[in-house]
């Protein structure tokens, strides 16, 4: 929902697959279906997964405002 801006998956599906990129800043482009993640300075894989999971969970307010 927060990545696409849609409240549900369209009947015909989205116009393309979601792209995930690494860039200088975190951002979501709902029209182009692109998620850009910024590099993080974490060495332990579990910490990296936890960090990005928290970003997703905390982004739930995207559609509420």
Secondary structure, DSSP 4 states (H G I P E B T S, - for coil): -TTT--SS--TT--SSPPEEEEESS-EEETTTTEEEEE-----SHHHHHHHHHHHHHHGGGGGT-
